[in-house]
């Protein structure tokens, strides 16, 4: 593993801890779900593309292809 990959994983782990974040899938096969602090998931999609993540943040997760809601 490269040093850059190690640093990425460490930073990601720090963010997951800081924001009590969960990443998970459901039986619906509708993509990756992200939840922060035990709240309902705010992102559902297959791509963690930075542009799509920013779009979800500025549209309360209701833009396409990201979508709010869903259940585990």
HELIX and SHEET records of a PDB file:
HELIX    1   1 UNK A    3  UNK A   18  1                                  16    
HELIX    2   2 UNK A   50  UNK A   58  1                                   9    
SHEET    1   A 3 UNK A  21  UNK A  24  0                                        
SHEET    2   A 3 UNK A  32  UNK A  36 -1                                        
SHEET    3   A 3 UNK A  43  UNK A  45 -1                                        
END                                                                             
